[in-house]
């Protein structure tokens, strides 16, 4: 956690969101910030309402927890040193392109989709545009983009994007620039706007000083100096643009190393277990394994009951148990196979899919496996959240990729 050296401390309240196995800390509104701070001082719980939903935050627990009184869903809450800013986290809508990768919708369509979702519409239609030369409808219940001519569907999703006026970055030994983590971004931007000549802060028990005149960062006690830049993004009319997504990357991290969100890096999970979870795209459970102090060797001895007690849903339990089995024999995790992409395997059976379908939770499954699941369960095998319906849509694009892979490798 970044901490500015200051005689007067200000605090920022944030809640943890999880989207596609990625953690994002989102700030509460200014009014809620005040309620939470008051509740902490009085040692009480805080209650507030957003979009007709009432939430209760227990500030007397460790970790602090936010409870949705309607769904009973819980989210972790934190209070850190920082200042409330008007930078915002917005929704970015994405669709799966022909390369089976997530692609951003253009700004105008993104606005239409966000507005439609906020108005609780079931679908939104949009006209041809660059990169999307057809008439489409987006079905919010099935989370699909559907070609109105061919009725072909593609998965869509909505992810949080932190938008602000500028990005602060530091230069590594190889000449590459890396963005500061978000807490440092806020501290640096606040110092810049207030005309300060320097800023001292601490990250991961490392002390730094940034000279905002010469734009250099110095690590205290070591004297290591790095160039710092502030990228203010301007639009075609010369005005400052606020459509910048700020990545989270720790200080002094070599460009060749993978960056972890700060809350994962500080989860208490051992390095080998972190590596295992990363290879399985399940870093969201780092804090779970860290809290229970489960090492990679102990992981290979876990049973399905053990993982269920940790609150891990069935689909991810299957994935973890399959990896644990491979580790116990080979000593390391191999992603399904080195040749076959993970997304080709059903998260329920962990077998290569023949007839992939998309359920209402947005995940793809082998048809027979998910049909058996929804016949007995009312929740998603991947998220444990209630399924709005039992509709299944053929994932023709994924099936084509799997069939092509089978033909290429003689499977």
PyMOL commands that set and color helices and strands:
alter all, ss='L'
color gray80, all
select helices_A, chain A and resi 30-42+107-118+182-193+262-265+271-279+283-291+296-299+304-309+314-330+342-344+367-376+396-408
alter helices_A, ss='H'
color red, helices_A
select strands_A, chain A and resi 3-4+11-19+22-27+46-50+53-58+64-68+74-81+88-96+102-104+123-126+136-139+144-147+153-164+166-171+177-179+198-203+206-211+216-219+225-232+244-245+356-358+364-366+393-394
alter strands_A, ss='S'
color yellow, strands_A
deselect
rebuild
show_as cartoon
